[in-house]
Structures are given as structure tokens and as C-alpha cells.
Amino acid sequence: MVPSILALTGDEALISMRGSAMGLYSLVLGFGMGLGSILGSYSYVKLGLGGIALLALVIFVIAFILYAVLRVILLRK
């Protein structure tokens, strides 16, 4: 999945900003993997497998709310 997202990022970014877009994507991907490993292992130790599912649900809800808010803000302009 990562190669197709990198291709989409490269296609959609301005030519002058293509390197920055790819770098930002890679930075966010690496940060998410690192933070996800830490939070996932912590929630597993404290709450078991249900803790991982609960953490995933919380992250999904936060991401959905952030998406909805940003979409409303961007569509106003």
C-alpha cells in the first residue's frame, strides 16, 4: 500500500514541492509506526487485547472528528 500512496503523493503535489511532500509523508509514517508501537504495547500490557481494540477505536474517532472539522473549514474558503 505504501508504494501506491507515495505515487499518489508525488502525482498530486506541485513539482516544486514534490520532495517536501514525500519527505513529510515519510516523516508522518515513521512517527506513526513508532508511536503506534509504544501505545499498542502499553495498552496491551495494561488492558490486554481489548486495550488494543479500544485504543484503535479512540484513534479512529479522533481522526474522523479531525477530518470532519478540517473539511468544514476548508470548504468555507
C-alpha positions as CSV (number, residue, x, y, z in Angstrom):
1,M,0.0,0.0,0.0
2,V,2.9,2.4,0.7
3,P,4.2,2.5,-2.9
4,S,0.7,3.4,-4.3
5,I,0.3,6.2,-1.7
6,L,3.8,7.5,-2.5
7,A,2.9,7.6,-6.2
8,L,-0.4,9.4,-5.4
9,T,1.5,11.9,-3.2
10,G,4.0,12.5,-6.0
11,D,1.4,13.0,-8.6
12,E,-0.8,15.4,-6.6
13,A,2.0,17.6,-5.2
14,L,3.3,20.6,-7.1
15,I,6.5,19.8,-8.9
16,S,8.4,22.3,-6.8
17,M,7.0,20.8,-3.6
18,R,7.2,17.1,-4.5
19,G,10.3,16.4,-2.4
20,S,8.8,18.2,0.6
21,A,5.5,16.3,0.2
22,M,7.3,12.9,0.0
23,G,9.5,13.8,3.0
24,L,6.6,14.9,5.1
25,Y,4.7,11.7,4.2
26,S,7.7,9.6,5.2
27,L,8.1,11.5,8.4
28,V,4.5,11.1,9.4
29,L,4.6,7.4,8.5
30,G,7.7,6.8,10.6
31,F,6.3,8.8,13.6
32,G,3.0,6.8,13.4
33,M,4.8,3.5,13.4
34,G,7.0,4.4,16.4
35,L,4.2,5.9,18.4
36,G,1.8,3.1,17.5
37,S,4.3,0.5,18.7
38,I,4.7,2.3,22.0
39,L,1.0,3.0,22.6
40,G,-0.1,-0.5,21.4
41,S,2.3,-2.3,23.7
42,Y,1.4,-0.1,26.6
43,S,-2.3,-0.7,26.1
44,Y,-1.7,-4.5,25.7
45,V,0.2,-4.6,29.0
46,K,-2.4,-2.6,30.9
47,L,-5.7,-3.9,29.3
48,G,-4.9,-7.0,27.2
49,L,-6.1,-7.4,23.6
50,G,-9.2,-5.4,24.4
51,G,-6.9,-2.5,25.1
52,I,-5.5,-2.5,21.6
53,A,-9.0,-2.6,20.2
54,L,-10.1,0.3,22.5
55,L,-7.0,2.3,21.5
56,A,-7.7,1.7,17.8
57,L,-11.3,2.9,18.3
58,V,-10.2,6.0,20.1
59,I,-7.7,6.9,17.4
60,F,-10.3,6.3,14.7
61,V,-12.8,8.6,16.4
62,I,-10.3,11.3,16.9
63,A,-9.1,11.0,13.2
64,F,-12.7,11.1,12.0
65,I,-13.6,14.2,14.1
66,L,-10.4,16.0,12.9
67,Y,-11.2,15.1,9.3
68,A,-14.8,16.4,9.6
69,V,-13.6,19.7,11.2
70,L,-10.9,20.3,8.7
71,R,-13.3,19.5,5.8
72,V,-15.8,22.1,7.1
73,I,-13.0,24.7,7.5
74,L,-11.6,24.1,4.0
75,L,-14.9,24.1,2.3
76,R,-15.8,27.5,3.7
77,K,-12.9,29.1,1.8
